[in-house]
Amino acid sequence: MFAYQQNKCAECLPCTIERFKALTKAPETARKVDDVRRLKACGQTAEANKRKGSLPGCLYQTKEVLVSVGEAKYNKGRQGRWRLQSQCVLNGLVMCDFDHVDEPRKTWTLIDNGQLATDNSLRERILLVFITPGGEGMKVVFKADIDYNLTDNQKMMAQKLGLTAKIDKGTKDSSRLSYIPKWDDILYMDEEKLFNYDNPLYDEKYGKQY
């Protein structure tokens, strides 16, 4: 299980498969994603980022967010389950964010067919792959190796997938928000494992680091 936010000012809630499908299949989501790509193509980067920022987002590396007093910027000091790094509980999942991937669909096909990855044994750990709203990135959510923290898991996965140069190091934060894709941009999803996976030992070992 992982958490999600309807918007940046909303509390973090558990993301069920039903909620995830409702968000990704919503016509409004598709419109916003298409707008982001259209604006980027026209060189209107600031407006594209603003539009992207209005999308709901998921915290794939976090199973729940503890109640706390929020930051004034978004939550005006109110009590709730706000997206604060110190309040996140790790679930044993890791998200890799790969930027500027040439033809994400083709790249994933090559990985899925064992033509790009240097270690195909990692393939079975991958639970979700999708094209980012901007259209030029790809995100991969996978089960962590408990012998390594989030950052080292990300580095290893990037290396094994042959995408080391593309990785966004900002995903080292457990509270990192990932804007949802539209349904058609989901390249792979293992529904049963993605929405039921939880490794409490991972938070016991690394939770204090994050």
C-alpha positions as CSV (number, residue, x, y, z in Angstrom):
1,M,0.0,0.0,0.0
2,F,1.1,3.5,-0.7
3,A,-0.3,7.0,0.0
4,Y,-1.7,9.7,-2.4
5,Q,-2.7,13.3,-2.3
6,Q,-5.6,14.7,-4.3
7,N,-3.7,18.0,-4.4
8,K,-0.7,19.7,-2.7
9,C,-3.0,21.1,0.1
10,A,-4.8,17.8,0.8
11,E,-4.1,15.2,3.4
12,C,-2.3,12.0,2.5
13,L,-4.6,9.0,2.2
14,P,-4.2,5.3,1.4
15,C,-4.3,4.7,-2.4
16,T,-6.4,1.7,-3.2
17,I,-6.5,0.1,-6.7
18,E,-10.0,1.6,-7.1
19,R,-8.8,5.1,-6.3
20,F,-5.8,4.8,-8.5
21,K,-7.8,3.7,-11.5
22,A,-10.4,6.4,-10.9
23,L,-7.6,9.0,-10.8
24,T,-5.7,7.8,-13.8
25,K,-8.8,7.1,-15.9
26,A,-10.5,10.4,-15.1
27,P,-11.1,12.6,-18.2
28,E,-9.7,15.6,-16.3
29,T,-6.4,13.8,-15.8
30,A,-6.1,13.1,-19.5
31,R,-6.9,16.7,-20.3
32,K,-4.3,18.0,-17.9
33,V,-1.6,15.7,-19.1
34,D,-2.3,16.5,-22.7
35,D,-2.2,20.2,-21.8
36,V,1.2,19.8,-20.1
37,R,2.6,18.3,-23.3
38,R,1.0,20.8,-25.6
39,L,2.3,23.7,-23.5
40,K,5.8,22.2,-23.3
41,A,5.9,21.8,-27.1
42,C,5.0,25.5,-27.4
43,G,7.8,26.5,-25.1
44,Q,5.5,27.5,-22.3
45,T,7.4,25.7,-19.6
46,A,6.2,27.7,-16.6
47,E,2.6,27.2,-17.5
48,A,3.2,23.5,-18.2
49,N,4.7,23.1,-14.8
50,K,1.7,24.9,-13.2
51,R,-0.7,22.6,-15.0
52,K,1.3,19.5,-14.0
53,G,1.3,20.7,-10.4
54,S,-2.5,20.6,-10.3
55,L,-2.5,16.8,-10.8
56,P,-3.0,14.4,-7.9
57,G,0.1,12.6,-6.8
58,C,1.3,9.4,-5.2
59,L,3.9,8.7,-2.5
60,Y,5.0,5.3,-3.8
61,Q,7.7,4.8,-1.1
62,T,5.3,5.7,1.8
63,K,2.6,3.4,3.1
64,E,1.2,6.0,5.5
65,V,1.8,9.6,6.8
66,L,1.5,10.2,10.5
67,V,-0.7,13.0,11.9
68,S,1.2,16.2,12.5
69,V,1.0,20.0,12.3
70,G,1.5,21.0,8.7
71,E,3.7,23.6,7.1
72,A,2.2,27.1,6.8
73,K,2.9,27.1,3.1
74,Y,0.2,24.6,2.2
75,N,-1.6,23.6,5.4
76,K,-1.6,26.8,7.5
77,G,-0.4,25.0,10.6
78,R,-3.4,22.7,10.7
79,Q,-3.2,19.2,12.2
80,G,-3.5,16.3,9.7
81,R,-1.7,13.7,7.6
82,W,0.5,16.1,5.7
83,R,3.3,15.2,3.3
84,L,6.2,15.8,5.6
85,Q,9.4,13.8,5.3
86,S,9.6,13.2,9.1
87,Q,6.1,11.7,9.2
88,C,6.4,9.2,6.4
89,V,6.4,5.4,7.0
90,L,8.4,3.4,4.5
91,N,6.6,0.5,2.8
92,G,9.5,-1.3,1.1
93,L,8.8,0.1,-2.4
94,V,11.3,2.2,-4.3
95,M,10.6,4.7,-7.1
96,C,13.1,5.5,-9.8
97,D,12.5,8.6,-11.9
98,F,14.2,8.6,-15.3
99,D,14.4,12.0,-17.1
100,H,14.7,12.6,-20.8
101,V,14.2,9.0,-21.9
102,D,14.0,8.7,-25.7
103,E,10.8,7.0,-26.6
104,P,9.7,5.7,-23.2
105,R,7.4,3.1,-24.7
106,K,10.1,1.6,-26.9
107,T,12.6,1.8,-24.0
108,W,10.3,-0.2,-21.7
109,T,9.6,-2.8,-24.5
110,L,13.4,-3.3,-24.8
111,I,13.7,-3.7,-21.0
112,D,10.7,-6.0,-20.8
113,N,12.1,-8.2,-23.6
114,G,15.5,-8.4,-21.9
115,Q,17.2,-6.5,-24.7
116,L,18.4,-3.5,-22.6
117,A,18.7,-4.5,-19.0
118,T,22.0,-5.9,-17.8
119,D,20.4,-8.0,-15.1
120,N,17.1,-9.5,-16.0
121,S,16.6,-11.0,-12.6
122,L,15.5,-7.6,-11.4
123,R,12.6,-7.6,-13.7
124,E,10.4,-9.7,-11.3
125,R,10.8,-6.9,-8.7
126,I,9.2,-4.3,-10.9
127,L,5.6,-3.6,-10.1
128,L,4.7,-0.4,-12.0
129,V,6.1,1.5,-15.0
130,F,4.6,4.6,-16.5
131,I,5.4,7.6,-18.7
132,T,5.5,10.9,-16.8
133,P,3.0,13.6,-17.5
134,G,5.6,15.6,-19.3
135,G,6.0,12.8,-21.8
136,E,9.8,12.6,-21.7
137,G,10.3,10.6,-18.6
138,M,9.6,7.2,-17.2
139,K,9.0,6.1,-13.6
140,V,9.6,2.6,-12.3
141,V,8.3,1.4,-8.9
142,F,9.8,-1.8,-7.5
143,K,10.4,-3.9,-4.4
144,A,13.4,-2.8,-2.4
145,D,16.4,-5.0,-1.6
146,I,16.3,-4.7,2.2
147,D,20.1,-4.7,2.3
148,Y,20.2,-1.2,0.8
149,N,18.5,2.1,1.5
150,L,16.3,4.0,-1.0
151,T,19.1,5.8,-2.8
152,D,21.3,2.7,-3.2
153,N,18.3,0.7,-4.5
154,Q,17.6,3.4,-7.1
155,K,21.3,3.4,-8.2
156,M,21.3,-0.3,-8.6
157,M,18.1,-0.5,-10.5
158,A,19.2,2.3,-12.8
159,Q,22.5,0.6,-13.5
160,K,20.8,-2.8,-14.2
161,L,18.3,-1.2,-16.5
162,G,21.0,0.7,-18.4
163,L,19.5,4.0,-17.5
164,T,22.1,5.4,-15.0
165,A,22.6,8.7,-16.8
166,K,18.8,9.4,-16.8
167,I,18.0,9.0,-13.1
168,D,16.6,11.9,-11.1
169,K,18.4,12.0,-7.7
170,G,15.5,13.9,-6.1
171,T,13.6,10.7,-5.6
172,K,15.9,9.8,-2.6
173,D,13.2,11.5,-0.4
174,S,10.6,9.1,1.0
175,S,8.0,12.0,0.8
176,R,8.6,12.6,-3.0
177,L,5.3,13.2,-4.7
178,S,4.9,11.6,-8.1
179,Y,2.2,13.1,-10.3
180,I,-0.2,10.5,-11.6
181,P,-0.2,9.5,-15.3
182,K,-3.2,9.1,-17.5
183,W,-4.2,5.5,-17.9
184,D,-2.9,5.1,-21.4
185,D,0.6,6.0,-20.2
186,I,0.8,3.1,-17.8
187,L,3.3,0.7,-19.5
188,Y,3.2,-2.1,-16.9
189,M,1.4,-2.8,-13.6
190,D,1.2,-5.8,-11.3
191,E,-2.0,-4.8,-9.5
192,E,-2.1,-7.5,-6.8
193,K,1.5,-6.9,-5.6
194,L,1.6,-3.1,-6.0
195,F,-1.4,-2.4,-3.9
196,N,-0.8,-5.1,-1.3
197,Y,2.9,-5.0,-0.8
198,D,4.3,-4.0,2.6
199,N,7.6,-4.8,4.2
200,P,7.6,-3.4,7.7
201,L,11.2,-4.5,8.2
202,Y,12.3,-1.9,5.7
203,D,10.9,0.9,7.8
204,E,12.4,-0.6,10.9
205,K,15.8,-0.6,9.3
206,Y,15.8,2.7,7.3
207,G,12.8,4.8,8.6
208,K,15.0,7.0,10.8
209,Q,17.2,7.9,7.8
210,Y,14.2,9.5,6.2
